[in-house]
Amino acid sequence: MTTFQFFGFSTFLITTEDGTTILIDPYIDGNPAAPMKAADLPKIDLILASHGAFDHMEDTAKIAARDGSQIICGGETLALLVDQGVDKKLIQNTVWGLTVEACGIRVRPVVSMHRSSVRLSDGTALDGFALGFIIYLPDGPKVYNASDTALFSDMKLIGELHQPEVGLMNVTIENPFDFLPTFLTGEMTPYEAALASQWLGLKYAVACHYNEADCPDVREFESLLNSMKDVNGGGGPVPVILKPGETFAWPVE
């Protein structure tokens, strides 16, 4: 059995059937909805950092320092992690399309229509592109991690080429941070995220980028996917809505 534990925002802890632990976009200690603190996590074998936003990688360096975790990320994120004291030998720098492997897990970065901006301790600012991920789990599903992407039509191509079964889909935006502007939508509206889930050919669309499962956008995403299933005679992605701390298990009984 492979499990996906949701921590709020876009953080997931994946535990494979053989016990390998994969942490996606760790934002834990600063997140009041997280079910535990970073220090309470099990040993983490692999971290996937999609981009340099604090709410996607804030705890990466401390976890890697504790566990010697392997990290897969883009170039600007690598620079930030090295600046934060992470051993460069732990980090695999990759770009869209360049498949890498760490801890026996094959990962193919794919396009994410989002940016990655970091600032180093000396004031240097670096910009790059976020990485979406196709994660090939041994004895588990192929997983698509959307990584804050906006909707784009090549999601159909990603679905055709890679045939992911589980998608971790950003469906809303929560902005409890006083220093950020107010946005009217997330990078995908609920309708766009539901459409993307269809284009990708997902079996299960796991919503993320929120802390409160009862927020209107999350429920709209769930309702839209259920309506699409009705139109398609029961076919199409099944929505999965988790509260922070809850777990989705594969295979689904």
PyMOL commands that set and color helices and strands:
alter all, ss='L'
color gray80, all
select helices_A, chain A and resi 38-40+54-57+60-67+75-83+88-90+155-162+190-200+216-231
alter helices_A, ss='H'
color red, helices_A
select strands_A, chain A and resi 2-6+12-15+21-24+46-48+70-73+91-93+100-102+105-119+125-136+142-145+166-170+204-208+238-240+247-250
alter strands_A, ss='S'
color yellow, strands_A
deselect
rebuild
show_as cartoon
